[in-house]
């Protein structure tokens, strides 16, 4: 059966650095980066819809559960 719909975009997928240790009930802003997590490795998505975010195994809703501010994610 052929695929019907918009073309599936091709690109590179990267796993971002784990920020789970930073969740403390107060902090809501985290830096998006790929390992080794230095400023040279910061990631700046152009849209919240470019990210697939899972917190505690639960997929988060872009624009509702989190937003972006440059290379930072805000919960």
CHARMM-style PDB file with segment names, atoms N, HN, CA, C and O in Angstrom:
ATOM      1  N   UNK     1       0.852  -1.174   0.000  1.00  0.00      PROA
ATOM      2  CA  UNK     1       0.000   0.000   0.000  1.00  0.00      PROA
ATOM      3  C   UNK     1       0.898   1.239   0.000  1.00  0.00      PROA
ATOM      4  O   UNK     1       1.857   1.312   0.769  1.00  0.00      PROA
ATOM      5  N   UNK     2       0.598   2.183  -0.836  1.00  0.00      PROA
ATOM      6  HN  UNK     2      -0.180   2.124  -1.461  1.00  0.00      PROA
ATOM      7  CA  UNK     2       1.366   3.416  -0.949  1.00  0.00      PROA
ATOM      8  C   UNK     2       1.057   4.349   0.219  1.00  0.00      PROA
ATOM      9  O   UNK     2      -0.018   4.284   0.816  1.00  0.00      PROA
ATOM     10  N   UNK     3       2.005   5.205   0.528  1.00  0.00      PROA
ATOM     11  HN  UNK     3       2.878   5.257   0.043  1.00  0.00      PROA
ATOM     12  CA  UNK     3       1.828   6.210   1.578  1.00  0.00      PROA
ATOM     13  C   UNK     3       1.046   7.380   1.001  1.00  0.00      PROA
ATOM     14  O   UNK     3       1.363   7.865  -0.085  1.00  0.00      PROA
ATOM     15  N   UNK     4       0.026   7.835   1.719  1.00  0.00      PROA
ATOM     16  HN  UNK     4      -0.233   7.441   2.601  1.00  0.00      PROA
ATOM     17  CA  UNK     4      -0.775   8.974   1.302  1.00  0.00      PROA
ATOM     18  C   UNK     4      -0.595  10.075   2.335  1.00  0.00      PROA
ATOM     19  O   UNK     4      -0.758   9.835   3.531  1.00  0.00      PROA
ATOM     20  N   UNK     5      -0.266  11.264   1.892  1.00  0.00      PROA
ATOM     21  HN  UNK     5      -0.133  11.459   0.920  1.00  0.00      PROA
ATOM     22  CA  UNK     5      -0.094  12.390   2.803  1.00  0.00      PROA
ATOM     23  C   UNK     5       1.135  13.198   2.438  1.00  0.00      PROA
ATOM     24  O   UNK     5       1.726  13.003   1.376  1.00  0.00      PROA
ATOM     25  N   UNK     6       1.517  14.110   3.328  1.00  0.00      PROA
ATOM     26  HN  UNK     6       1.037  14.269   4.191  1.00  0.00      PROA
ATOM     27  CA  UNK     6       2.698  14.943   3.107  1.00  0.00      PROA
ATOM     28  C   UNK     6       3.948  14.079   3.121  1.00  0.00      PROA
ATOM     29  O   UNK     6       3.990  13.028   3.759  1.00  0.00      PROA
ATOM     30  N   UNK     7       4.961  14.540   2.409  1.00  0.00      PROA
ATOM     31  HN  UNK     7       4.927  15.395   1.890  1.00  0.00      PROA
ATOM     32  CA  UNK     7       6.236  13.834   2.420  1.00  0.00      PROA
ATOM     33  C   UNK     7       6.792  13.773   3.835  1.00  0.00      PROA
ATOM     34  O   UNK     7       6.686  14.737   4.594  1.00  0.00      PROA
ATOM     35  N   UNK     8       7.373  12.659   4.179  1.00  0.00      PROA
ATOM     36  HN  UNK     8       7.459  11.876   3.563  1.00  0.00      PROA
ATOM     37  CA  UNK     8       8.011  12.516   5.482  1.00  0.00      PROA
ATOM     38  C   UNK     8       9.364  13.198   5.408  1.00  0.00      PROA
ATOM     39  O   UNK     8      10.191  12.827   4.575  1.00  0.00      PROA
ATOM     40  N   UNK     9       9.614  14.196   6.264  1.00  0.00      PROA
ATOM     41  HN  UNK     9       8.942  14.498   6.940  1.00  0.00      PROA
ATOM     42  CA  UNK     9      10.891  14.908   6.191  1.00  0.00      PROA
ATOM     43  C   UNK     9      12.044  14.001   6.606  1.00  0.00      PROA
ATOM     44  O   UNK     9      11.933  13.209   7.542  1.00  0.00      PROA
ATOM     45  N   UNK    10      13.132  14.138   5.896  1.00  0.00      PROA
ATOM     46  HN  UNK    10      13.222  14.781   5.136  1.00  0.00      PROA
ATOM     47  CA  UNK    10      14.344  13.392   6.227  1.00  0.00      PROA
ATOM     48  C   UNK    10      15.321  14.339   6.880  1.00  0.00      PROA
ATOM     49  O   UNK    10      15.417  15.504   6.493  1.00  0.00      PROA
ATOM     50  N   UNK    11      16.021  13.866   7.834  1.00  0.00      PROA
ATOM     51  HN  UNK    11      15.943  12.920   8.148  1.00  0.00      PROA
ATOM     52  CA  UNK    11      17.001  14.704   8.512  1.00  0.00      PROA
ATOM     53  C   UNK    11      17.754  13.905   9.541  1.00  0.00      PROA
ATOM     54  O   UNK    11      17.589  12.691   9.657  1.00  0.00      PROA
ATOM     55  N   UNK    12      18.562  14.587  10.268  1.00  0.00      PROA
ATOM     56  HN  UNK    12      18.696  15.574  10.173  1.00  0.00      PROA
ATOM     57  CA  UNK    12      19.329  13.898  11.293  1.00  0.00      PROA
ATOM     58  C   UNK    12      18.587  13.984  12.624  1.00  0.00      PROA
ATOM     59  O   UNK    12      18.013  15.014  12.978  1.00  0.00      PROA
ATOM     60  N   UNK    13      18.617  12.901  13.323  1.00  0.00      PROA
ATOM     61  HN  UNK    13      19.082  12.064  13.036  1.00  0.00      PROA
ATOM     62  CA  UNK    13      18.006  12.850  14.642  1.00  0.00      PROA
ATOM     63  C   UNK    13      19.122  12.761  15.662  1.00  0.00      PROA
ATOM     64  O   UNK    13      20.046  11.961  15.509  1.00  0.00      PROA
ATOM     65  N   UNK    14      19.043  13.585  16.714  1.00  0.00      PROA
ATOM     66  HN  UNK    14      18.293  14.234  16.838  1.00  0.00      PROA
ATOM     67  CA  UNK    14      20.075  13.579  17.745  1.00  0.00      PROA
ATOM     68  C   UNK    14      19.423  13.463  19.108  1.00  0.00      PROA
ATOM     69  O   UNK    14      18.396  14.087  19.374  1.00  0.00      PROA
ATOM     70  N   UNK    15      20.023  12.667  19.957  1.00  0.00      PROA
ATOM     71  HN  UNK    15      20.858  12.160  19.741  1.00  0.00      PROA
ATOM     72  CA  UNK    15      19.556  12.559  21.328  1.00  0.00      PROA
ATOM     73  C   UNK    15      20.229  13.664  22.125  1.00  0.00      PROA
ATOM     74  O   UNK    15      21.454  13.787  22.131  1.00  0.00      PROA
ATOM     75  N   UNK    16      19.403  14.475  22.803  1.00  0.00      PROA
ATOM     76  HN  UNK    16      18.408  14.375  22.798  1.00  0.00      PROA
ATOM     77  CA  UNK    16      19.932  15.589  23.579  1.00  0.00      PROA
ATOM     78  C   UNK    16      20.447  15.109  24.928  1.00  0.00      PROA
ATOM     79  O   UNK    16      20.134  14.002  25.368  1.00  0.00      PROA
ATOM     80  N   UNK    17      21.227  15.942  25.568  1.00  0.00      PROA
ATOM     81  HN  UNK    17      21.480  16.841  25.210  1.00  0.00      PROA
ATOM     82  CA  UNK    17      21.758  15.620  26.890  1.00  0.00      PROA
ATOM     83  C   UNK    17      20.622  15.408  27.880  1.00  0.00      PROA
ATOM     84  O   UNK    17      19.592  16.077  27.799  1.00  0.00      PROA
ATOM     85  N   UNK    18      20.803  14.491  28.804  1.00  0.00      PROA
ATOM     86  HN  UNK    18      21.640  13.947  28.870  1.00  0.00      PROA
ATOM     87  CA  UNK    18      19.808  14.172  29.825  1.00  0.00      PROA
ATOM     88  C   UNK    18      19.735  15.312  30.841  1.00  0.00      PROA
ATOM     89  O   UNK    18      20.739  15.655  31.466  1.00  0.00      PROA
ATOM     90  N   UNK    19      18.550  15.897  31.006  1.00  0.00      PROA
ATOM     91  HN  UNK    19      17.734  15.619  30.500  1.00  0.00      PROA
ATOM     92  CA  UNK    19      18.379  17.010  31.956  1.00  0.00      PROA
ATOM     93  C   UNK    19      17.623  16.570  33.206  1.00  0.00      PROA
ATOM     94  O   UNK    19      17.289  17.399  34.052  1.00  0.00      PROA
ATOM     95  N   UNK    20      17.353  15.273  33.327  1.00  0.00      PROA
ATOM     96  HN  UNK    20      17.624  14.599  32.640  1.00  0.00      PROA
ATOM     97  CA  UNK    20      16.508  14.790  34.427  1.00  0.00      PROA
ATOM     98  C   UNK    20      17.076  15.096  35.801  1.00  0.00      PROA
ATOM     99  O   UNK    20      16.316  15.265  36.754  1.00  0.00      PROA
ATOM    100  N   UNK    21      18.390  15.170  35.924  1.00  0.00      PROA
ATOM    101  HN  UNK    21      19.007  15.033  35.150  1.00  0.00      PROA
ATOM    102  CA  UNK    21      18.975  15.462  37.238  1.00  0.00      PROA
ATOM    103  C   UNK    21      18.707  16.904  37.672  1.00  0.00      PROA
ATOM    104  O   UNK    21      18.839  17.225  38.852  1.00  0.00      PROA
ATOM    105  N   UNK    22      18.332  17.773  36.734  1.00  0.00      PROA
ATOM    106  HN  UNK    22      18.225  17.512  35.775  1.00  0.00      PROA
ATOM    107  CA  UNK    22      18.064  19.170  37.062  1.00  0.00      PROA
ATOM    108  C   UNK    22      16.659  19.440  37.563  1.00  0.00      PROA
ATOM    109  O   UNK    22      16.382  20.532  38.059  1.00  0.00      PROA
ATOM    110  N   UNK    23      15.751  18.451  37.442  1.00  0.00      PROA
ATOM    111  HN  UNK    23      15.976  17.564  37.040  1.00  0.00      PROA
ATOM    112  CA  UNK    23      14.381  18.644  37.919  1.00  0.00      PROA
ATOM    113  C   UNK    23      14.375  18.607  39.446  1.00  0.00      PROA
ATOM    114  O   UNK    23      14.693  17.588  40.060  1.00  0.00      PROA
ATOM    115  N   UNK    24      14.007  19.737  40.041  1.00  0.00      PROA
ATOM    116  HN  UNK    24      13.748  20.564  39.542  1.00  0.00      PROA
ATOM    117  CA  UNK    24      14.011  19.825  41.500  1.00  0.00      PROA
ATOM    118  C   UNK    24      12.734  20.452  42.050  1.00  0.00      PROA
ATOM    119  O   UNK    24      12.660  20.757  43.240  1.00  0.00      PROA
ATOM    120  N   UNK    25      11.739  20.646  41.208  1.00  0.00      PROA
ATOM    121  HN  UNK    25      11.799  20.398  40.241  1.00  0.00      PROA
ATOM    122  CA  UNK    25      10.496  21.247  41.655  1.00  0.00      PROA
ATOM    123  C   UNK    25      10.492  22.764  41.572  1.00  0.00      PROA
ATOM    124  O   UNK    25       9.449  23.393  41.758  1.00  0.00      PROA
ATOM    125  N   UNK    26      11.657  23.365  41.292  1.00  0.00      PROA
ATOM    126  HN  UNK    26      12.504  22.855  41.141  1.00  0.00      PROA
ATOM    127  CA  UNK    26      11.761  24.823  41.222  1.00  0.00      PROA
ATOM    128  C   UNK    26      12.246  25.256  39.835  1.00  0.00      PROA
ATOM    129  O   UNK    26      11.679  26.172  39.238  1.00  0.00      PROA
ATOM    130  N   UNK    27      13.280  24.609  39.331  1.00  0.00      PROA
ATOM    131  HN  UNK    27      13.740  23.865  39.816  1.00  0.00      PROA
ATOM    132  CA  UNK    27      13.873  24.964  38.044  1.00  0.00      PROA
ATOM    133  C   UNK    27      12.937  24.571  36.908  1.00  0.00      PROA
ATOM    134  O   UNK    27      12.451  23.441  36.857  1.00  0.00      PROA
ATOM    135  N   UNK    28      12.683  25.513  35.991  1.00  0.00      PROA
ATOM    136  HN  UNK    28      13.078  26.431  36.032  1.00  0.00      PROA
ATOM    137  CA  UNK    28      11.790  25.244  34.869  1.00  0.00      PROA
ATOM    138  C   UNK    28      12.454  25.463  33.517  1.00  0.00      PROA
ATOM    139  O   UNK    28      11.862  25.136  32.488  1.00  0.00      PROA
ATOM    140  N   UNK    29      13.664  26.006  33.493  1.00  0.00      PROA
ATOM    141  HN  UNK    29      14.144  26.271  34.329  1.00  0.00      PROA
ATOM    142  CA  UNK    29      14.369  26.300  32.247  1.00  0.00      PROA
ATOM    143  C   UNK    29      15.648  25.482  32.179  1.00  0.00      PROA
ATOM    144  O   UNK    29      16.432  25.454  33.128  1.00  0.00      PROA
ATOM    145  N   UNK    30      15.852  24.816  31.049  1.00  0.00      PROA
ATOM    146  HN  UNK    30      15.215  24.839  30.278  1.00  0.00      PROA
ATOM    147  CA  UNK    30      17.010  23.947  30.879  1.00  0.00      PROA
ATOM    148  C   UNK    30      17.645  24.198  29.522  1.00  0.00      PROA
ATOM    149  O   UNK    30      16.958  24.506  28.548  1.00  0.00      PROA
ATOM    150  N   UNK    31      18.968  24.061  29.468  1.00  0.00      PROA
ATOM    151  HN  UNK    31      19.526  23.810  30.259  1.00  0.00      PROA
ATOM    152  CA  UNK    31      19.725  24.244  28.233  1.00  0.00      PROA
ATOM    153  C   UNK    31      19.594  23.004  27.355  1.00  0.00      PROA
ATOM    154  O   UNK    31      19.753  21.883  27.840  1.00  0.00      PROA
ATOM    155  N   UNK    32      19.307  23.194  26.072  1.00  0.00      PROA
ATOM    156  HN  UNK    32      19.178  24.104  25.679  1.00  0.00      PROA
ATOM    157  CA  UNK    32      19.275  22.094  25.115  1.00  0.00      PROA
ATOM    158  C   UNK    32      20.661  21.944  24.501  1.00  0.00      PROA
ATOM    159  O   UNK    32      21.188  22.890  23.917  1.00  0.00      PROA
ATOM    160  N   UNK    33      21.243  20.778  24.629  1.00  0.00      PROA
ATOM    161  HN  UNK    33      20.814  20.009  25.104  1.00  0.00      PROA
ATOM    162  CA  UNK    33      22.561  20.531  24.055  1.00  0.00      PROA
ATOM    163  C   UNK    33      22.724  19.044  23.782  1.00  0.00      PROA
ATOM    164  O   UNK    33      21.969  18.214  24.289  1.00  0.00      PROA
ATOM    165  N   UNK    34      23.713  18.730  22.980  1.00  0.00      PROA
ATOM    166  HN  UNK    34      24.326  19.404  22.568  1.00  0.00      PROA
ATOM    167  CA  UNK    34      24.094  17.337  22.763  1.00  0.00      PROA
ATOM    168  C   UNK    34      25.381  17.107  23.537  1.00  0.00      PROA
ATOM    169  O   UNK    34      26.169  18.035  23.711  1.00  0.00      PROA
ATOM    170  N   UNK    35      25.606  15.888  24.003  1.00  0.00      PROA
ATOM    171  HN  UNK    35      24.965  15.133  23.861  1.00  0.00      PROA
ATOM    172  CA  UNK    35      26.839  15.628  24.763  1.00  0.00      PROA
ATOM    173  C   UNK    35      28.053  16.067  23.970  1.00  0.00      PROA
ATOM    174  O   UNK    35      28.093  15.826  22.763  1.00  0.00      PROA
ATOM    175  N   UNK    36      29.040  16.693  24.575  1.00  0.00      PROA
ATOM    176  HN  UNK    36      29.008  16.889  25.555  1.00  0.00      PROA
ATOM    177  CA  UNK    36      29.325  16.784  25.998  1.00  0.00      PROA
ATOM    178  C   UNK    36      28.731  17.994  26.710  1.00  0.00      PROA
ATOM    179  O   UNK    36      29.213  18.364  27.781  1.00  0.00      PROA
ATOM    180  N   UNK    37      27.720  18.609  26.161  1.00  0.00      PROA
ATOM    181  HN  UNK    37      27.328  18.309  25.292  1.00  0.00      PROA
ATOM    182  CA  UNK    37      26.928  19.654  26.838  1.00  0.00      PROA
ATOM    183  C   UNK    37      27.669  20.955  27.110  1.00  0.00      PROA
ATOM    184  O   UNK    37      27.336  21.650  28.071  1.00  0.00      PROA
ATOM    185  N   UNK    38      28.645  21.304  26.314  1.00  0.00      PROA
ATOM    186  HN  UNK    38      28.916  20.740  25.534  1.00  0.00      PROA
ATOM    187  CA  UNK    38      29.282  22.608  26.444  1.00  0.00      PROA
ATOM    188  C   UNK    38      28.599  23.572  25.470  1.00  0.00      PROA
ATOM    189  O   UNK    38      27.825  23.144  24.615  1.00  0.00      PROA
ATOM    190  N   UNK    39      28.882  24.855  25.598  1.00  0.00      PROA
ATOM    191  HN  UNK    39      29.511  25.202  26.294  1.00  0.00      PROA
ATOM    192  CA  UNK    39      28.201  25.855  24.773  1.00  0.00      PROA
ATOM    193  C   UNK    39      28.400  25.611  23.280  1.00  0.00      PROA
ATOM    194  O   UNK    39      27.565  26.028  22.477  1.00  0.00      PROA
ATOM    195  N   UNK    40      29.475  24.954  22.895  1.00  0.00      PROA
ATOM    196  HN  UNK    40      30.153  24.615  23.548  1.00  0.00      PROA
ATOM    197  CA  UNK    40      29.709  24.654  21.482  1.00  0.00      PROA
ATOM    198  C   UNK    40      28.704  23.626  20.956  1.00  0.00      PROA
ATOM    199  O   UNK    40      28.554  23.469  19.744  1.00  0.00      PROA
ATOM    200  N   UNK    41      28.024  22.935  21.856  1.00  0.00      PROA
ATOM    201  HN  UNK    41      28.146  23.063  22.841  1.00  0.00      PROA
ATOM    202  CA  UNK    41      27.088  21.881  21.476  1.00  0.00      PROA
ATOM    203  C   UNK    41      25.632  22.236  21.768  1.00  0.00      PROA
ATOM    204  O   UNK    41      24.782  21.346  21.805  1.00  0.00      PROA
ATOM    205  N   UNK    42      25.327  23.518  21.977  1.00  0.00      PROA
ATOM    206  HN  UNK    42      26.017  24.241  21.947  1.00  0.00      PROA
ATOM    207  CA  UNK    42      23.954  23.945  22.210  1.00  0.00      PROA
ATOM    208  C   UNK    42      23.127  23.718  20.945  1.00  0.00      PROA
ATOM    209  O   UNK    42      23.628  23.859  19.830  1.00  0.00      PROA
ATOM    210  N   UNK    43      21.868  23.369  21.130  1.00  0.00      PROA
ATOM    211  HN  UNK    43      21.460  23.255  22.036  1.00  0.00      PROA
ATOM    212  CA  UNK    43      20.950  23.117  20.026  1.00  0.00      PROA
ATOM    213  C   UNK    43      19.863  24.181  20.072  1.00  0.00      PROA
ATOM    214  O   UNK    43      19.268  24.414  21.125  1.00  0.00      PROA
ATOM    215  N   UNK    44      19.596  24.834  18.936  1.00  0.00      PROA
ATOM    216  HN  UNK    44      20.079  24.645  18.081  1.00  0.00      PROA
ATOM    217  CA  UNK    44      18.572  25.870  18.863  1.00  0.00      PROA
ATOM    218  C   UNK    44      17.536  25.476  17.818  1.00  0.00      PROA
ATOM    219  O   UNK    44      17.690  25.813  16.644  1.00  0.00      PROA
ATOM    220  N   UNK    45      16.481  24.767  18.224  1.00  0.00      PROA
ATOM    221  HN  UNK    45      16.357  24.493  19.178  1.00  0.00      PROA
ATOM    222  CA  UNK    45      15.426  24.402  17.274  1.00  0.00      PROA
ATOM    223  C   UNK    45      14.659  25.642  16.834  1.00  0.00      PROA
ATOM    224  O   UNK    45      14.589  26.627  17.569  1.00  0.00      PROA
ATOM    225  N   UNK    46      14.090  25.594  15.643  1.00  0.00      PROA
ATOM    226  HN  UNK    46      14.148  24.794  15.046  1.00  0.00      PROA
ATOM    227  CA  UNK    46      13.306  26.730  15.162  1.00  0.00      PROA
ATOM    228  C   UNK    46      11.839  26.616  15.556  1.00  0.00      PROA
ATOM    229  O   UNK    46      11.087  27.584  15.447  1.00  0.00      PROA
ATOM    230  N   UNK    47      11.429  25.427  16.016  1.00  0.00      PROA
ATOM    231  HN  UNK    47      12.040  24.640  16.105  1.00  0.00      PROA
ATOM    232  CA  UNK    47      10.032  25.218  16.393  1.00  0.00      PROA
ATOM    233  C   UNK    47       9.945  24.158  17.492  1.00  0.00      PROA
ATOM    234  O   UNK    47      10.750  23.227  17.532  1.00  0.00      PROA
ATOM    235  N   UNK    48       8.967  24.306  18.377  1.00  0.00      PROA
ATOM    236  HN  UNK    48       8.313  25.062  18.345  1.00  0.00      PROA
ATOM    237  CA  UNK    48       8.747  23.291  19.413  1.00  0.00      PROA
ATOM    238  C   UNK    48       8.352  21.961  18.790  1.00  0.00      PROA
ATOM    239  O   UNK    48       8.516  20.909  19.409  1.00  0.00      PROA
ATOM    240  N   UNK    49       7.833  22.004  17.568  1.00  0.00      PROA
ATOM    241  HN  UNK    49       7.700  22.858  17.065  1.00  0.00      PROA
ATOM    242  CA  UNK    49       7.368  20.791  16.898  1.00  0.00      PROA
ATOM    243  C   UNK    49       8.514  19.963  16.322  1.00  0.00      PROA
ATOM    244  O   UNK    49       8.279  18.882  15.783  1.00  0.00      PROA
ATOM    245  N   UNK    50       9.741  20.450  16.427  1.00  0.00      PROA
ATOM    246  HN  UNK    50       9.932  21.329  16.865  1.00  0.00      PROA
ATOM    247  CA  UNK    50      10.906  19.690  15.986  1.00  0.00      PROA
ATOM    248  C   UNK    50      11.399  18.739  17.070  1.00  0.00      PROA
ATOM    249  O   UNK    50      12.279  17.916  16.817  1.00  0.00      PROA
ATOM    250  N   UNK    51      10.849  18.843  18.262  1.00  0.00      PROA
ATOM    251  HN  UNK    51      10.134  19.512  18.468  1.00  0.00      PROA
ATOM    252  CA  UNK    51      11.334  18.059  19.396  1.00  0.00      PROA
ATOM    253  C   UNK    51      10.324  17.005  19.830  1.00  0.00      PROA
ATOM    254  O   UNK    51       9.114  17.207  19.732  1.00  0.00      PROA
ATOM    255  N   UNK    52      10.835  15.891  20.305  1.00  0.00      PROA
ATOM    256  HN  UNK    52      11.818  15.727  20.384  1.00  0.00      PROA
ATOM    257  CA  UNK    52      10.025  14.860  20.943  1.00  0.00      PROA
ATOM    258  C   UNK    52      10.553  14.768  22.369  1.00  0.00      PROA
ATOM    259  O   UNK    52      11.635  14.230  22.599  1.00  0.00      PROA
ATOM    260  N   UNK    53       9.790  15.293  23.329  1.00  0.00      PROA
ATOM    261  HN  UNK    53       8.910  15.731  23.143  1.00  0.00      PROA
ATOM    262  CA  UNK    53      10.229  15.386  24.712  1.00  0.00      PROA
ATOM    263  C   UNK    53       9.452  14.395  25.572  1.00  0.00      PROA
ATOM    264  O   UNK    53       8.222  14.352  25.546  1.00  0.00      PROA
ATOM    265  N   UNK    54      10.193  13.610  26.325  1.00  0.00      PROA
ATOM    266  HN  UNK    54      11.192  13.645  26.346  1.00  0.00      PROA
ATOM    267  CA  UNK    54       9.607  12.644  27.246  1.00  0.00      PROA
ATOM    268  C   UNK    54      10.107  12.962  28.654  1.00  0.00      PROA
ATOM    269  O   UNK    54      11.312  13.060  28.883  1.00  0.00      PROA
ATOM    270  N   UNK    55       9.186  13.122  29.585  1.00  0.00      PROA
ATOM    271  HN  UNK    55       8.206  13.043  29.399  1.00  0.00      PROA
ATOM    272  CA  UNK    55       9.533  13.363  30.991  1.00  0.00      PROA
ATOM    273  C   UNK    55       8.922  12.237  31.807  1.00  0.00      PROA
ATOM    274  O   UNK    55       7.700  12.102  31.882  1.00  0.00      PROA
ATOM    275  N   UNK    56       9.774  11.437  32.413  1.00  0.00      PROA
ATOM    276  HN  UNK    56      10.766  11.547  32.352  1.00  0.00      PROA
ATOM    277  CA  UNK    56       9.290  10.302  33.199  1.00  0.00      PROA
ATOM    278  C   UNK    56       8.530   9.296  32.350  1.00  0.00      PROA
ATOM    279  O   UNK    56       7.627   8.618  32.842  1.00  0.00      PROA
ATOM    280  N   UNK    57       8.896   9.197  31.065  1.00  0.00      PROA
ATOM    281  HN  UNK    57       9.629   9.748  30.666  1.00  0.00      PROA
ATOM    282  CA  UNK    57       8.238   8.261  30.170  1.00  0.00      PROA
ATOM    283  C   UNK    57       6.949   8.781  29.561  1.00  0.00      PROA
ATOM    284  O   UNK    57       6.275   8.055  28.830  1.00  0.00      PROA
ATOM    285  N   UNK    58       6.597  10.028  29.850  1.00  0.00      PROA
ATOM    286  HN  UNK    58       7.145  10.617  30.443  1.00  0.00      PROA
ATOM    287  CA  UNK    58       5.368  10.612  29.317  1.00  0.00      PROA
ATOM    288  C   UNK    58       5.735  11.649  28.258  1.00  0.00      PROA
ATOM    289  O   UNK    58       6.466  12.599  28.536  1.00  0.00      PROA
ATOM    290  N   UNK    59       5.225  11.459  27.049  1.00  0.00      PROA
ATOM    291  HN  UNK    59       4.631  10.687  26.823  1.00  0.00      PROA
ATOM    292  CA  UNK    59       5.489  12.388  25.951  1.00  0.00      PROA
ATOM    293  C   UNK    59       4.792  13.711  26.253  1.00  0.00      PROA
ATOM    294  O   UNK    59       3.607  13.736  26.585  1.00  0.00      PROA
ATOM    295  N   UNK    60       5.541  14.813  26.133  1.00  0.00      PROA
ATOM    296  HN  UNK    60       6.504  14.793  25.864  1.00  0.00      PROA
ATOM    297  CA  UNK    60       5.026  16.145  26.419  1.00  0.00      PROA
ATOM    298  C   UNK    60       4.437  16.784  25.159  1.00  0.00      PROA
ATOM    299  O   UNK    60       4.900  16.525  24.048  1.00  0.00      PROA
ATOM    300  N   UNK    61       3.419  17.614  25.341  1.00  0.00      PROA
ATOM    301  HN  UNK    61       3.043  17.825  26.243  1.00  0.00      PROA
ATOM    302  CA  UNK    61       2.748  18.302  24.234  1.00  0.00      PROA
ATOM    303  C   UNK    61       3.485  19.598  23.907  1.00  0.00      PROA
ATOM    304  O   UNK    61       3.584  20.480  24.761  1.00  0.00      PROA
ATOM    305  N   UNK    62       4.011  19.730  22.670  1.00  0.00      PROA
ATOM    306  HN  UNK    62       3.931  19.014  21.976  1.00  0.00      PROA
ATOM    307  CA  UNK    62       4.727  20.954  22.302  1.00  0.00      PROA
ATOM    308  C   UNK    62       3.826  22.177  22.360  1.00  0.00      PROA
ATOM    309  O   UNK    62       2.677  22.135  21.923  1.00  0.00      PROA
ATOM    310  N   UNK    63       4.356  23.263  22.903  1.00  0.00      PROA
ATOM    311  HN  UNK    63       5.290  23.297  23.258  1.00  0.00      PROA
ATOM    312  CA  UNK    63       3.605  24.506  23.005  1.00  0.00      PROA
ATOM    313  C   UNK    63       2.642  24.547  24.169  1.00  0.00      PROA
ATOM    314  O   UNK    63       2.148  25.619  24.519  1.00  0.00      PROA
ATOM    315  N   UNK    64       2.361  23.406  24.780  1.00  0.00      PROA
ATOM    316  HN  UNK    64       2.762  22.535  24.496  1.00  0.00      PROA
ATOM    317  CA  UNK    64       1.463  23.332  25.936  1.00  0.00      PROA
ATOM    318  C   UNK    64       2.268  22.999  27.191  1.00  0.00      PROA
ATOM    319  O   UNK    64       2.247  23.741  28.173  1.00  0.00      PROA
ATOM    320  N   UNK    65       2.975  21.874  27.142  1.00  0.00      PROA
ATOM    321  HN  UNK    65       2.992  21.271  26.344  1.00  0.00      PROA
ATOM    322  CA  UNK    65       3.766  21.431  28.289  1.00  0.00      PROA
ATOM    323  C   UNK    65       5.148  22.074  28.322  1.00  0.00      PROA
ATOM    324  O   UNK    65       5.771  22.155  29.380  1.00  0.00      PROA
ATOM    325  N   UNK    66       5.622  22.525  27.179  1.00  0.00      PROA
ATOM    326  HN  UNK    66       5.115  22.458  26.319  1.00  0.00      PROA
ATOM    327  CA  UNK    66       6.930  23.195  27.121  1.00  0.00      PROA
ATOM    328  C   UNK    66       6.951  24.169  25.958  1.00  0.00      PROA
ATOM    329  O   UNK    66       6.214  24.018  24.984  1.00  0.00      PROA
ATOM    330  N   UNK    67       7.814  25.175  26.079  1.00  0.00      PROA
ATOM    331  HN  UNK    67       8.413  25.298  26.871  1.00  0.00      PROA
ATOM    332  CA  UNK    67       8.058  26.143  25.014  1.00  0.00      PROA
ATOM    333  C   UNK    67       9.575  26.261  24.835  1.00  0.00      PROA
ATOM    334  O   UNK    67      10.348  25.657  25.579  1.00  0.00      PROA
ATOM    335  N   UNK    68       9.978  27.034  23.856  1.00  0.00      PROA
ATOM    336  HN  UNK    68       9.350  27.525  23.251  1.00  0.00      PROA
ATOM    337  CA  UNK    68      11.391  27.256  23.613  1.00  0.00      PROA
ATOM    338  C   UNK    68      11.730  28.727  23.771  1.00  0.00      PROA
ATOM    339  O   UNK    68      10.925  29.607  23.466  1.00  0.00      PROA
ATOM    340  N   UNK    69      12.935  28.972  24.251  1.00  0.00      PROA
ATOM    341  HN  UNK    69      13.589  28.257  24.499  1.00  0.00      PROA
ATOM    342  CA  UNK    69      13.479  30.308  24.305  1.00  0.00      PROA
ATOM    343  C   UNK    69      14.928  30.204  23.838  1.00  0.00      PROA
ATOM    344  O   UNK    69      15.839  29.969  24.632  1.00  0.00      PROA
ATOM    345  N   UNK    70      15.121  30.386  22.534  1.00  0.00      PROA
ATOM    346  HN  UNK    70      14.381  30.577  21.888  1.00  0.00      PROA
ATOM    347  CA  UNK    70      16.459  30.202  21.958  1.00  0.00      PROA
ATOM    348  C   UNK    70      16.860  28.751  22.073  1.00  0.00      PROA
ATOM    349  O   UNK    70      16.174  27.865  21.562  1.00  0.00      PROA
ATOM    350  N   UNK    71      17.989  28.502  22.753  1.00  0.00      PROA
ATOM    351  HN  UNK    71      18.546  29.221  23.167  1.00  0.00      PROA
ATOM    352  CA  UNK    71      18.474  27.132  22.916  1.00  0.00      PROA
ATOM    353  C   UNK    71      18.079  26.548  24.271  1.00  0.00      PROA
ATOM    354  O   UNK    71      18.717  25.621  24.769  1.00  0.00      PROA
ATOM    355  N   UNK    72      17.014  27.104  24.860  1.00  0.00      PROA
ATOM    356  HN  UNK    72      16.495  27.857  24.455  1.00  0.00      PROA
ATOM    357  CA  UNK    72      16.542  26.607  26.157  1.00  0.00      PROA
ATOM    358  C   UNK    72      15.107  26.115  26.047  1.00  0.00      PROA
ATOM    359  O   UNK    72      14.311  26.649  25.274  1.00  0.00      PROA
ATOM    360  N   UNK    73      14.791  25.093  26.827  1.00  0.00      PROA
ATOM    361  HN  UNK    73      15.437  24.660  27.455  1.00  0.00      PROA
ATOM    362  CA  UNK    73      13.436  24.579  26.920  1.00  0.00      PROA
ATOM    363  C   UNK    73      12.851  25.042  28.247  1.00  0.00      PROA
ATOM    364  O   UNK    73      13.518  24.996  29.281  1.00  0.00      PROA
ATOM    365  N   UNK    74      11.602  25.488  28.207  1.00  0.00      PROA
ATOM    366  HN  UNK    74      11.060  25.526  27.367  1.00  0.00      PROA
ATOM    367  CA  UNK    74      10.933  26.017  29.400  1.00  0.00      PROA
ATOM    368  C   UNK    74       9.680  25.196  29.654  1.00  0.00      PROA
ATOM    369  O   UNK    74       8.795  25.107  28.803  1.00  0.00      PROA
ATOM    370  N   UNK    75       9.618  24.601  30.832  1.00  0.00      PROA
ATOM    371  HN  UNK    75      10.337  24.673  31.524  1.00  0.00      PROA
ATOM    372  CA  UNK    75       8.440  23.810  31.223  1.00  0.00      PROA
ATOM    373  C   UNK    75       7.471  24.650  32.028  1.00  0.00      PROA
ATOM    374  OT1 UNK    75       6.423  24.155  32.443  1.00  0.00      PROA
TER     375      UNK     75
END
